[in-house]
Amino acid sequence: MRNKAESREKNMKVRLITIGITAITIFVIALFIGPKTINPFNMSEIDREILLSIRLPRVIVSVLMGMALGASGAVLQGILRNPLADPYILGISSGAALSAAIGITMGITFWGIITIPLLAFLGAIITGIFVGIMGWKRGGFLPERLLLAGVGMGFLASALLMLIMSISTDEGLRRVTLWIFGDLSLADWSVIPYGVAFIIAGFVISISRAKALNSLILGDELSHSLGFSPRRERFILFISIGLMTAASVSLGGIIGFVGLLIPHIGRFIFGSDSKILIPVSALCGGMLLCIADLIGKSLLSPMELPAGIITAILGAPYFLYLLRRKDVLTI
């Protein structure tokens, strides 16, 4: 038994190291490969400017967004005990997109270059608070109410968003469309600091409640018998999801399916222990979005495809596969 435990621990460490090396490799490739390949050993002034002013902040933003969405998906699927759950099922992304669209079409610029990301963040927070209020009953969050409230808010925000798009100018319509599909071409250093702060806060909260999340996955009764309050834990974990998802949307728009797809990959390789699954999902989410953005900006160069389109193409078939499984309602 001891030898088996040591062997499993050794295999786990090997897998983690492999994932880490793979992540670093992908991030480096994304920096130097693209519409214009940069030789790191022979860079001109123009290459250096492209690398530091365009490529590096864009890669950092894609990694941060992917990490936030991957970790949020792992937490949300545990809270709702549903493998089809995705951070955007709570309607937070729709609220953020609506707020950003209002700012774009009205030409609001009083916060400078970060005006639209900040408006998106405020919209996400307000939507998250409203969904939380609607999902609260008898002193705690109920998974079913959260789910229905999120779907309802998502439909409402999407309808208002379509209304805004239908009456906006051509340029406003283009920018709103790119935001909806997760365009990272406008990423720069100014939008990174506040995004990092909220993503780290949400990540730390979720990791600190990993044991509680494990107990919630087993059921409320067992969670209570282990000394956890299911309602209190859902409230805390819901805050962590809101922080990470809102920051992600404010950084680069709506990216779908990362939070759905990545936790399943993490469970397949590393198991269901949330203490490991959450950071692994964050790391794999960063890799996936980095790859998606690299494909989007290189495939049809000089034209760029929003990263959200690439992740949807990759994630939608897997979503349909999950929908066909008989045990789709529980994880």
Summary of the structure (lengths in Angstrom):
residues: 331
radius of gyration: 20.0
end to end distance: 27.3
largest distance: 68.0
contacts: 1208
relative contact order: 0.17
helix: 79%
strand: 1%
